[in-house]
C-alpha cells in the first residue's frame, strides 16, 4: 500500500490521529492543507468546499457545513486524503465547531 492508502486504512480503523478531537455534536468543518508557497495561488478546493483563506506560506483552509456522524467524517477524511494526494498537498488537520474564526 502507499501512504494515502495507509492513511485511509487508519481512518477506517479509527486509529488515525485525525480522530483525536472528534465530537459528533457539531456541523461546521474546516480542513487545512499545506503546499509549497508557490503552488498555493493555483489551489483547487475539493468539490463542495469553499476556500476560506490562503496564507503566503502555502497554508490553505477550506470549509463547508456537513453531517458530523462518524460515517460522514470518515468519508470526508478519505476525500481530503485523496484530494491532497492528487494535487500533492499535505492534508494537515481538520476541526469543527460553531465558533470557527
PDB file as gemmi writes it, atoms N, CA and C in Angstrom:
CRYST1    1.000    1.000    1.000  90.00  90.00  90.00 P 1                      
ATOM      1  N   UNK A   1       0.844  -1.196   0.000  1.00  0.00           N  
ATOM      2  CA  UNK A   1       0.000   0.000   0.000  1.00  0.00           C  
ATOM      3  C   UNK A   1       0.877   1.243   0.000  1.00  0.00           C  
ATOM      4  N   UNK A   2       0.316   2.343  -0.524  1.00  0.00           N  
ATOM      5  CA  UNK A   2       1.048   3.605  -0.472  1.00  0.00           C  
ATOM      6  C   UNK A   2       0.600   4.409   0.749  1.00  0.00           C  
ATOM      7  N   UNK A   3       1.205   5.569   0.931  1.00  0.00           N  
ATOM      8  CA  UNK A   3       0.933   6.383   2.131  1.00  0.00           C  
ATOM      9  C   UNK A   3      -0.528   6.796   2.226  1.00  0.00           C  
ATOM     10  N   UNK A   4      -1.149   7.170   1.097  1.00  0.00           N  
ATOM     11  CA  UNK A   4      -2.558   7.580   1.121  1.00  0.00           C  
ATOM     12  C   UNK A   4      -3.425   6.390   1.535  1.00  0.00           C  
ATOM     13  N   UNK A   5      -3.175   5.229   0.947  1.00  0.00           N  
ATOM     14  CA  UNK A   5      -3.945   4.037   1.313  1.00  0.00           C  
ATOM     15  C   UNK A   5      -3.762   3.688   2.789  1.00  0.00           C  
ATOM     16  N   UNK A   6      -2.539   3.801   3.296  1.00  0.00           N  
ATOM     17  CA  UNK A   6      -2.280   3.546   4.718  1.00  0.00           C  
ATOM     18  C   UNK A   6      -3.053   4.527   5.597  1.00  0.00           C  
ATOM     19  N   UNK A   7      -3.056   5.809   5.206  1.00  0.00           N  
ATOM     20  CA  UNK A   7      -3.765   6.829   5.987  1.00  0.00           C  
ATOM     21  C   UNK A   7      -5.263   6.570   5.975  1.00  0.00           C  
ATOM     22  N   UNK A   8      -5.804   6.214   4.816  1.00  0.00           N  
ATOM     23  CA  UNK A   8      -7.235   5.916   4.720  1.00  0.00           C  
ATOM     24  C   UNK A   8      -7.575   4.691   5.566  1.00  0.00           C  
ATOM     25  N   UNK A   9      -6.731   3.689   5.541  1.00  0.00           N  
ATOM     26  CA  UNK A   9      -6.968   2.487   6.345  1.00  0.00           C  
ATOM     27  C   UNK A   9      -7.003   2.823   7.838  1.00  0.00           C  
ATOM     28  N   UNK A  10      -6.103   3.690   8.305  1.00  0.00           N  
ATOM     29  CA  UNK A  10      -6.112   4.050   9.729  1.00  0.00           C  
ATOM     30  C   UNK A  10      -7.340   4.876  10.087  1.00  0.00           C  
ATOM     31  N   UNK A  11      -7.870   5.664   9.133  1.00  0.00           N  
ATOM     32  CA  UNK A  11      -9.131   6.381   9.359  1.00  0.00           C  
ATOM     33  C   UNK A  11     -10.254   5.368   9.539  1.00  0.00           C  
ATOM     34  N   UNK A  12     -10.324   4.389   8.656  1.00  0.00           N  
ATOM     35  CA  UNK A  12     -11.383   3.375   8.726  1.00  0.00           C  
ATOM     36  C   UNK A  12     -11.305   2.556  10.008  1.00  0.00           C  
ATOM     37  N   UNK A  13     -10.100   2.290  10.478  1.00  0.00           N  
ATOM     38  CA  UNK A  13      -9.917   1.507  11.703  1.00  0.00           C  
ATOM     39  C   UNK A  13     -10.144   2.328  12.966  1.00  0.00           C  
ATOM     40  N   UNK A  14     -10.218   3.653  12.826  1.00  0.00           N  
ATOM     41  CA  UNK A  14     -10.397   4.514  13.988  1.00  0.00           C  
ATOM     42  C   UNK A  14      -9.116   4.805  14.741  1.00  0.00           C  
ATOM     43  N   UNK A  15      -7.955   4.453  14.180  1.00  0.00           N  
ATOM     44  CA  UNK A  15      -6.676   4.651  14.857  1.00  0.00           C  
ATOM     45  C   UNK A  15      -5.948   5.913  14.414  1.00  0.00           C  
ATOM     46  N   UNK A  16      -6.472   6.608  13.429  1.00  0.00           N  
ATOM     47  CA  UNK A  16      -5.817   7.802  12.907  1.00  0.00           C  
ATOM     48  C   UNK A  16      -5.869   8.949  13.913  1.00  0.00           C  
ATOM     49  N   UNK A  17      -4.808   9.736  13.954  1.00  0.00           N  
ATOM     50  CA  UNK A  17      -4.807  10.931  14.806  1.00  0.00           C  
ATOM     51  C   UNK A  17      -5.867  11.935  14.374  1.00  0.00           C  
ATOM     52  N   UNK A  18      -6.363  11.826  13.152  1.00  0.00           N  
ATOM     53  CA  UNK A  18      -7.427  12.723  12.705  1.00  0.00           C  
ATOM     54  C   UNK A  18      -8.689  12.576  13.555  1.00  0.00           C  
ATOM     55  N   UNK A  19      -8.840  11.489  14.296  1.00  0.00           N  
ATOM     56  CA  UNK A  19      -9.996  11.279  15.164  1.00  0.00           C  
ATOM     57  C   UNK A  19      -9.799  11.868  16.562  1.00  0.00           C  
ATOM     58  N   UNK A  20      -8.651  12.424  16.867  1.00  0.00           N  
ATOM     59  CA  UNK A  20      -8.307  12.823  18.232  1.00  0.00           C  
ATOM     60  C   UNK A  20      -9.332  13.750  18.889  1.00  0.00           C  
ATOM     61  N   UNK A  21      -9.882  14.691  18.164  1.00  0.00           N  
ATOM     62  CA  UNK A  21     -10.789  15.671  18.766  1.00  0.00           C  
ATOM     63  C   UNK A  21     -12.195  15.570  18.193  1.00  0.00           C  
ATOM     64  N   UNK A  22     -12.562  14.408  17.745  1.00  0.00           N  
ATOM     65  CA  UNK A  22     -13.877  14.184  17.152  1.00  0.00           C  
ATOM     66  C   UNK A  22     -14.977  14.382  18.185  1.00  0.00           C  
ATOM     67  N   UNK A  23     -15.998  15.141  17.811  1.00  0.00           N  
ATOM     68  CA  UNK A  23     -17.173  15.376  18.646  1.00  0.00           C  
ATOM     69  C   UNK A  23     -18.375  15.331  17.717  1.00  0.00           C  
ATOM     70  N   UNK A  24     -19.243  14.333  17.832  1.00  0.00           N  
ATOM     71  CA  UNK A  24     -20.323  14.166  16.867  1.00  0.00           C  
ATOM     72  C   UNK A  24     -21.454  15.180  16.966  1.00  0.00           C  
ATOM     73  N   UNK A  25     -21.364  16.162  17.848  1.00  0.00           N  
ATOM     74  CA  UNK A  25     -22.479  17.068  18.049  1.00  0.00           C  
ATOM     75  C   UNK A  25     -22.434  18.369  17.275  1.00  0.00           C  
ATOM     76  N   UNK A  26     -21.470  18.578  16.374  1.00  0.00           N  
ATOM     77  CA  UNK A  26     -21.345  19.861  15.692  1.00  0.00           C  
ATOM     78  C   UNK A  26     -21.302  19.664  14.184  1.00  0.00           C  
ATOM     79  N   UNK A  27     -21.497  20.771  13.418  1.00  0.00           N  
ATOM     80  CA  UNK A  27     -21.658  20.597  11.985  1.00  0.00           C  
ATOM     81  C   UNK A  27     -20.775  21.457  11.094  1.00  0.00           C  
ATOM     82  N   UNK A  28     -19.954  22.363  11.601  1.00  0.00           N  
ATOM     83  CA  UNK A  28     -19.139  23.225  10.752  1.00  0.00           C  
ATOM     84  C   UNK A  28     -17.737  22.649  10.701  1.00  0.00           C  
ATOM     85  N   UNK A  29     -17.234  22.362   9.511  1.00  0.00           N  
ATOM     86  CA  UNK A  29     -15.956  21.677   9.354  1.00  0.00           C  
ATOM     87  C   UNK A  29     -14.978  22.564   8.601  1.00  0.00           C  
ATOM     88  N   UNK A  30     -13.732  22.613   9.080  1.00  0.00           N  
ATOM     89  CA  UNK A  30     -12.652  23.306   8.389  1.00  0.00           C  
ATOM     90  C   UNK A  30     -11.498  22.329   8.210  1.00  0.00           C  
ATOM     91  N   UNK A  31     -10.885  22.360   7.037  1.00  0.00           N  
ATOM     92  CA  UNK A  31      -9.755  21.492   6.715  1.00  0.00           C  
ATOM     93  C   UNK A  31      -8.565  22.362   6.358  1.00  0.00           C  
ATOM     94  N   UNK A  32      -7.391  21.935   6.801  1.00  0.00           N  
ATOM     95  CA  UNK A  32      -6.154  22.647   6.461  1.00  0.00           C  
ATOM     96  C   UNK A  32      -5.302  21.765   5.550  1.00  0.00           C  
ATOM     97  N   UNK A  33      -4.852  22.365   4.450  1.00  0.00           N  
ATOM     98  CA  UNK A  33      -3.887  21.737   3.559  1.00  0.00           C  
ATOM     99  C   UNK A  33      -2.612  22.561   3.591  1.00  0.00           C  
ATOM    100  N   UNK A  34      -1.481  21.906   3.451  1.00  0.00           N  
ATOM    101  CA  UNK A  34      -0.201  22.594   3.305  1.00  0.00           C  
ATOM    102  C   UNK A  34       0.338  22.291   1.915  1.00  0.00           C  
ATOM    103  N   UNK A  35       0.936  23.297   1.293  1.00  0.00           N  
ATOM    104  CA  UNK A  35       1.546  23.131  -0.028  1.00  0.00           C  
ATOM    105  C   UNK A  35       2.761  24.028  -0.105  1.00  0.00           C  
ATOM    106  N   UNK A  36       3.535  23.839  -1.134  1.00  0.00           N  
ATOM    107  CA  UNK A  36       4.637  24.762  -1.376  1.00  0.00           C  
ATOM    108  C   UNK A  36       4.038  26.143  -1.623  1.00  0.00           C  
ATOM    109  N   UNK A  37       4.679  27.182  -1.116  1.00  0.00           N  
ATOM    110  CA  UNK A  37       4.130  28.541  -1.218  1.00  0.00           C  
ATOM    111  C   UNK A  37       3.853  28.934  -2.664  1.00  0.00           C  
ATOM    112  N   UNK A  38       4.675  28.496  -3.608  1.00  0.00           N  
ATOM    113  CA  UNK A  38       4.463  28.896  -4.996  1.00  0.00           C  
ATOM    114  C   UNK A  38       3.303  28.158  -5.660  1.00  0.00           C  
ATOM    115  N   UNK A  39       2.787  27.087  -5.055  1.00  0.00           N  
ATOM    116  CA  UNK A  39       1.661  26.379  -5.657  1.00  0.00           C  
ATOM    117  C   UNK A  39       0.320  26.821  -5.093  1.00  0.00           C  
ATOM    118  N   UNK A  40       0.306  27.530  -3.966  1.00  0.00           N  
ATOM    119  CA  UNK A  40      -0.965  27.899  -3.349  1.00  0.00           C  
ATOM    120  C   UNK A  40      -1.824  28.843  -4.187  1.00  0.00           C  
ATOM    121  N   UNK A  41      -1.261  29.736  -5.036  1.00  0.00           N  
ATOM    122  CA  UNK A  41      -2.158  30.566  -5.853  1.00  0.00           C  
ATOM    123  C   UNK A  41      -3.010  29.747  -6.820  1.00  0.00           C  
ATOM    124  N   UNK A  42      -2.587  28.537  -7.148  1.00  0.00           N  
ATOM    125  CA  UNK A  42      -3.352  27.688  -8.050  1.00  0.00           C  
ATOM    126  C   UNK A  42      -4.131  26.616  -7.295  1.00  0.00           C  
ATOM    127  N   UNK A  43      -4.320  26.809  -6.004  1.00  0.00           N  
ATOM    128  CA  UNK A  43      -5.007  25.825  -5.168  1.00  0.00           C  
ATOM    129  C   UNK A  43      -6.398  25.536  -5.706  1.00  0.00           C  
ATOM    130  N   UNK A  44      -6.724  24.271  -5.765  1.00  0.00           N  
ATOM    131  CA  UNK A  44      -8.042  23.821  -6.193  1.00  0.00           C  
ATOM    132  C   UNK A  44      -8.735  23.220  -4.978  1.00  0.00           C  
ATOM    133  N   UNK A  45      -9.866  23.809  -4.593  1.00  0.00           N  
ATOM    134  CA  UNK A  45     -10.615  23.289  -3.444  1.00  0.00           C  
ATOM    135  C   UNK A  45     -11.322  21.996  -3.839  1.00  0.00           C  
ATOM    136  N   UNK A  46     -11.505  21.095  -2.889  1.00  0.00           N  
ATOM    137  CA  UNK A  46     -12.273  19.886  -3.178  1.00  0.00           C  
ATOM    138  C   UNK A  46     -13.709  20.262  -3.569  1.00  0.00           C  
ATOM    139  N   UNK A  47     -14.356  19.462  -4.408  1.00  0.00           N  
ATOM    140  CA  UNK A  47     -15.745  19.751  -4.794  1.00  0.00           C  
ATOM    141  C   UNK A  47     -16.641  19.905  -3.568  1.00  0.00           C  
ATOM    142  N   UNK A  48     -17.464  20.955  -3.566  1.00  0.00           N  
ATOM    143  CA  UNK A  48     -18.388  21.202  -2.469  1.00  0.00           C  
ATOM    144  C   UNK A  48     -17.813  21.987  -1.308  1.00  0.00           C  
ATOM    145  N   UNK A  49     -16.539  22.342  -1.373  1.00  0.00           N  
ATOM    146  CA  UNK A  49     -15.869  23.096  -0.317  1.00  0.00           C  
ATOM    147  C   UNK A  49     -15.602  24.514  -0.804  1.00  0.00           C  
ATOM    148  N   UNK A  50     -15.608  25.470   0.128  1.00  0.00           N  
ATOM    149  CA  UNK A  50     -15.290  26.865  -0.168  1.00  0.00           C  
ATOM    150  C   UNK A  50     -13.930  27.205   0.418  1.00  0.00           C  
ATOM    151  N   UNK A  51     -13.114  27.906  -0.360  1.00  0.00           N  
ATOM    152  CA  UNK A  51     -11.832  28.371   0.169  1.00  0.00           C  
ATOM    153  C   UNK A  51     -12.112  29.452   1.197  1.00  0.00           C  
ATOM    154  N   UNK A  52     -11.620  29.280   2.400  1.00  0.00           N  
ATOM    155  CA  UNK A  52     -11.776  30.285   3.449  1.00  0.00           C  
ATOM    156  C   UNK A  52     -10.631  31.285   3.395  1.00  0.00           C  
ATOM    157  N   UNK A  53      -9.395  30.769   3.299  1.00  0.00           N  
ATOM    158  CA  UNK A  53      -8.243  31.663   3.199  1.00  0.00           C  
ATOM    159  C   UNK A  53      -7.030  30.872   2.721  1.00  0.00           C  
ATOM    160  N   UNK A  54      -6.107  31.595   2.096  1.00  0.00           N  
ATOM    161  CA  UNK A  54      -4.831  31.042   1.662  1.00  0.00           C  
ATOM    162  C   UNK A  54      -3.752  31.963   2.197  1.00  0.00           C  
ATOM    163  N   UNK A  55      -2.834  31.407   2.957  1.00  0.00           N  
ATOM    164  CA  UNK A  55      -1.752  32.198   3.528  1.00  0.00           C  
ATOM    165  C   UNK A  55      -0.527  32.136   2.621  1.00  0.00           C  
ATOM    166  N   UNK A  56       0.338  33.138   2.717  1.00  0.00           N  
ATOM    167  CA  UNK A  56       1.503  33.225   1.842  1.00  0.00           C  
ATOM    168  C   UNK A  56       2.472  32.062   2.007  1.00  0.00           C  
ATOM    169  N   UNK A  57       2.449  31.405   3.138  1.00  0.00           N  
ATOM    170  CA  UNK A  57       3.372  30.295   3.383  1.00  0.00           C  
ATOM    171  C   UNK A  57       2.874  28.964   2.829  1.00  0.00           C  
ATOM    172  N   UNK A  58       1.784  28.991   2.066  1.00  0.00           N  
ATOM    173  CA  UNK A  58       1.273  27.774   1.452  1.00  0.00           C  
ATOM    174  C   UNK A  58       0.249  27.031   2.279  1.00  0.00           C  
ATOM    175  N   UNK A  59      -0.252  27.639   3.349  1.00  0.00           N  
ATOM    176  CA  UNK A  59      -1.288  27.019   4.165  1.00  0.00           C  
ATOM    177  C   UNK A  59      -2.642  27.460   3.615  1.00  0.00           C  
ATOM    178  N   UNK A  60      -3.510  26.468   3.350  1.00  0.00           N  
ATOM    179  CA  UNK A  60      -4.807  26.743   2.739  1.00  0.00           C  
ATOM    180  C   UNK A  60      -5.911  26.136   3.592  1.00  0.00           C  
ATOM    181  N   UNK A  61      -7.000  26.872   3.758  1.00  0.00           N  
ATOM    182  CA  UNK A  61      -8.120  26.414   4.572  1.00  0.00           C  
ATOM    183  C   UNK A  61      -9.383  26.393   3.721  1.00  0.00           C  
ATOM    184  N   UNK A  62     -10.136  25.306   3.823  1.00  0.00           N  
ATOM    185  CA  UNK A  62     -11.429  25.204   3.153  1.00  0.00           C  
ATOM    186  C   UNK A  62     -12.472  24.839   4.198  1.00  0.00           C  
ATOM    187  N   UNK A  63     -13.731  25.227   3.921  1.00  0.00           N  
ATOM    188  CA  UNK A  63     -14.809  24.981   4.885  1.00  0.00           C  
ATOM    189  C   UNK A  63     -16.077  24.546   4.175  1.00  0.00           C  
ATOM    190  N   UNK A  64     -16.900  23.830   4.924  1.00  0.00           N  
ATOM    191  CA  UNK A  64     -18.258  23.511   4.481  1.00  0.00           C  
ATOM    192  C   UNK A  64     -19.059  23.051   5.690  1.00  0.00           C  
ATOM    193  N   UNK A  65     -20.377  23.125   5.562  1.00  0.00           N  
ATOM    194  CA  UNK A  65     -21.271  22.513   6.540  1.00  0.00           C  
ATOM    195  C   UNK A  65     -21.527  21.087   6.085  1.00  0.00           C  
ATOM    196  N   UNK A  66     -21.546  20.171   7.030  1.00  0.00           N  
ATOM    197  CA  UNK A  66     -21.801  18.772   6.685  1.00  0.00           C  
ATOM    198  C   UNK A  66     -22.217  18.011   7.926  1.00  0.00           C  
ATOM    199  N   UNK A  67     -22.808  16.827   7.741  1.00  0.00           N  
ATOM    200  CA  UNK A  67     -23.103  15.980   8.891  1.00  0.00           C  
ATOM    201  C   UNK A  67     -21.808  15.598   9.606  1.00  0.00           C  
ATOM    202  N   UNK A  68     -21.901  15.368  10.912  1.00  0.00           N  
ATOM    203  CA  UNK A  68     -20.721  15.077  11.715  1.00  0.00           C  
ATOM    204  C   UNK A  68     -20.762  13.652  12.276  1.00  0.00           C  
ATOM    205  N   UNK A  69     -21.674  12.844  11.818  1.00  0.00           N  
ATOM    206  CA  UNK A  69     -21.664  11.443  12.245  1.00  0.00           C  
ATOM    207  C   UNK A  69     -20.372  10.767  11.810  1.00  0.00           C  
ATOM    208  N   UNK A  70     -20.026   9.688  12.476  1.00  0.00           N  
ATOM    209  CA  UNK A  70     -18.749   9.020  12.193  1.00  0.00           C  
ATOM    210  C   UNK A  70     -18.604   8.644  10.719  1.00  0.00           C  
ATOM    211  N   UNK A  71     -19.632   8.100  10.111  1.00  0.00           N  
ATOM    212  CA  UNK A  71     -19.541   7.696   8.706  1.00  0.00           C  
ATOM    213  C   UNK A  71     -19.276   8.901   7.805  1.00  0.00           C  
ATOM    214  N   UNK A  72     -19.935  10.031   8.082  1.00  0.00           N  
ATOM    215  CA  UNK A  72     -19.734  11.238   7.274  1.00  0.00           C  
ATOM    216  C   UNK A  72     -18.318  11.776   7.431  1.00  0.00           C  
ATOM    217  N   UNK A  73     -17.794  11.759   8.648  1.00  0.00           N  
ATOM    218  CA  UNK A  73     -16.425  12.241   8.871  1.00  0.00           C  
ATOM    219  C   UNK A  73     -15.420  11.289   8.238  1.00  0.00           C  
ATOM    220  N   UNK A  74     -15.669  10.002   8.320  1.00  0.00           N  
ATOM    221  CA  UNK A  74     -14.765   9.044   7.682  1.00  0.00           C  
ATOM    222  C   UNK A  74     -14.698   9.301   6.177  1.00  0.00           C  
ATOM    223  N   UNK A  75     -15.850   9.515   5.540  1.00  0.00           N  
ATOM    224  CA  UNK A  75     -15.863   9.822   4.107  1.00  0.00           C  
ATOM    225  C   UNK A  75     -15.131  11.124   3.812  1.00  0.00           C  
ATOM    226  N   UNK A  76     -15.334  12.139   4.670  1.00  0.00           N  
ATOM    227  CA  UNK A  76     -14.655  13.417   4.488  1.00  0.00           C  
ATOM    228  C   UNK A  76     -13.141  13.239   4.589  1.00  0.00           C  
ATOM    229  N   UNK A  77     -12.672  12.482   5.584  1.00  0.00           N  
ATOM    230  CA  UNK A  77     -11.234  12.267   5.753  1.00  0.00           C  
ATOM    231  C   UNK A  77     -10.649  11.538   4.544  1.00  0.00           C  
ATOM    232  N   UNK A  78     -11.350  10.531   4.051  1.00  0.00           N  
ATOM    233  CA  UNK A  78     -10.879   9.826   2.858  1.00  0.00           C  
ATOM    234  C   UNK A  78     -10.807  10.776   1.662  1.00  0.00           C  
ATOM    235  N   UNK A  79     -11.854  11.594   1.501  1.00  0.00           N  
ATOM    236  CA  UNK A  79     -11.887  12.560   0.398  1.00  0.00           C  
ATOM    237  C   UNK A  79     -10.715  13.540   0.490  1.00  0.00           C  
ATOM    238  N   UNK A  80     -10.431  14.033   1.692  1.00  0.00           N  
ATOM    239  CA  UNK A  80      -9.346  15.005   1.855  1.00  0.00           C  
ATOM    240  C   UNK A  80      -7.983  14.364   1.601  1.00  0.00           C  
ATOM    241  N   UNK A  81      -7.787  13.142   2.071  1.00  0.00           N  
ATOM    242  CA  UNK A  81      -6.519  12.445   1.820  1.00  0.00           C  
ATOM    243  C   UNK A  81      -6.315  12.207   0.327  1.00  0.00           C  
ATOM    244  N   UNK A  82      -7.375  11.798  -0.363  1.00  0.00           N  
ATOM    245  CA  UNK A  82      -7.263  11.570  -1.802  1.00  0.00           C  
ATOM    246  C   UNK A  82      -7.026  12.878  -2.546  1.00  0.00           C  
ATOM    247  N   UNK A  83      -7.717  13.948  -2.144  1.00  0.00           N  
ATOM    248  CA  UNK A  83      -7.528  15.256  -2.782  1.00  0.00           C  
ATOM    249  C   UNK A  83      -6.094  15.736  -2.590  1.00  0.00           C  
ATOM    250  N   UNK A  84      -5.605  15.609  -1.380  1.00  0.00           N  
ATOM    251  CA  UNK A  84      -4.225  16.024  -1.103  1.00  0.00           C  
ATOM    252  C   UNK A  84      -3.240  15.225  -1.948  1.00  0.00           C  
ATOM    253  N   UNK A  85      -3.465  13.930  -2.063  1.00  0.00           N  
ATOM    254  CA  UNK A  85      -2.575  13.104  -2.867  1.00  0.00           C  
ATOM    255  C   UNK A  85      -2.612  13.460  -4.339  1.00  0.00           C  
ATOM    256  N   UNK A  86      -3.792  13.768  -4.846  1.00  0.00           N  
ATOM    257  CA  UNK A  86      -3.938  14.117  -6.258  1.00  0.00           C  
ATOM    258  C   UNK A  86      -3.185  15.392  -6.603  1.00  0.00           C  
ATOM    259  N   UNK A  87      -3.266  16.393  -5.729  1.00  0.00           N  
ATOM    260  CA  UNK A  87      -2.673  17.703  -6.029  1.00  0.00           C  
ATOM    261  C   UNK A  87      -1.336  17.935  -5.331  1.00  0.00           C  
ATOM    262  N   UNK A  88      -0.830  16.907  -4.656  1.00  0.00           N  
ATOM    263  CA  UNK A  88       0.465  16.972  -3.978  1.00  0.00           C  
ATOM    264  C   UNK A  88       0.484  18.005  -2.848  1.00  0.00           C  
ATOM    265  N   UNK A  89      -0.670  18.136  -2.180  1.00  0.00           N  
ATOM    266  CA  UNK A  89      -0.744  18.922  -0.958  1.00  0.00           C  
ATOM    267  C   UNK A  89      -0.533  17.962   0.204  1.00  0.00           C  
ATOM    268  N   UNK A  90      -0.453  18.531   1.380  1.00  0.00           N  
ATOM    269  CA  UNK A  90      -0.436  17.720   2.597  1.00  0.00           C  
ATOM    270  C   UNK A  90      -1.715  18.018   3.357  1.00  0.00           C  
ATOM    271  N   UNK A  91      -2.512  16.998   3.630  1.00  0.00           N  
ATOM    272  CA  UNK A  91      -3.706  17.164   4.458  1.00  0.00           C  
ATOM    273  C   UNK A  91      -3.213  17.234   5.889  1.00  0.00           C  
ATOM    274  N   UNK A  92      -3.233  18.425   6.453  1.00  0.00           N  
ATOM    275  CA  UNK A  92      -2.640  18.668   7.768  1.00  0.00           C  
ATOM    276  C   UNK A  92      -3.585  18.296   8.898  1.00  0.00           C  
ATOM    277  N   UNK A  93      -4.789  18.855   8.879  1.00  0.00           N  
ATOM    278  CA  UNK A  93      -5.689  18.669  10.013  1.00  0.00           C  
ATOM    279  C   UNK A  93      -7.103  19.098   9.646  1.00  0.00           C  
ATOM    280  N   UNK A  94      -8.019  18.804  10.561  1.00  0.00           N  
ATOM    281  CA  UNK A  94      -9.391  19.262  10.409  1.00  0.00           C  
ATOM    282  C   UNK A  94      -9.919  19.600  11.790  1.00  0.00           C  
ATOM    283  N   UNK A  95     -10.945  20.410  11.821  1.00  0.00           N  
ATOM    284  CA  UNK A  95     -11.621  20.729  13.073  1.00  0.00           C  
ATOM    285  C   UNK A  95     -13.056  21.085  12.761  1.00  0.00           C  
ATOM    286  N   UNK A  96     -13.867  21.164  13.801  1.00  0.00           N  
ATOM    287  CA  UNK A  96     -15.267  21.510  13.601  1.00  0.00           C  
ATOM    288  C   UNK A  96     -15.789  22.246  14.816  1.00  0.00           C  
ATOM    289  N   UNK A  97     -16.848  22.997  14.606  1.00  0.00           N  
ATOM    290  CA  UNK A  97     -17.464  23.730  15.693  1.00  0.00           C  
ATOM    291  C   UNK A  97     -18.207  24.940  15.175  1.00  0.00           C  
ATOM    292  N   UNK A  98     -18.984  25.551  16.026  1.00  0.00           N  
ATOM    293  CA  UNK A  98     -19.753  26.731  15.642  1.00  0.00           C  
ATOM    294  C   UNK A  98     -18.938  28.009  15.720  1.00  0.00           C  
ATOM    295  N   UNK A  99     -17.884  28.041  16.525  1.00  0.00           N  
ATOM    296  CA  UNK A  99     -17.142  29.272  16.763  1.00  0.00           C  
ATOM    297  C   UNK A  99     -15.875  29.421  15.948  1.00  0.00           C  
ATOM    298  N   UNK A 100     -15.793  28.802  14.781  1.00  0.00           N  
ATOM    299  CA  UNK A 100     -14.584  28.928  13.967  1.00  0.00           C  
ATOM    300  C   UNK A 100     -14.436  30.355  13.468  1.00  0.00           C  
ATOM    301  N   UNK A 101     -13.234  30.878  13.540  1.00  0.00           N  
ATOM    302  CA  UNK A 101     -12.977  32.233  13.038  1.00  0.00           C  
ATOM    303  C   UNK A 101     -11.971  32.196  11.919  1.00  0.00           C  
TER     304      UNK A 101                                                      
END                                                                             
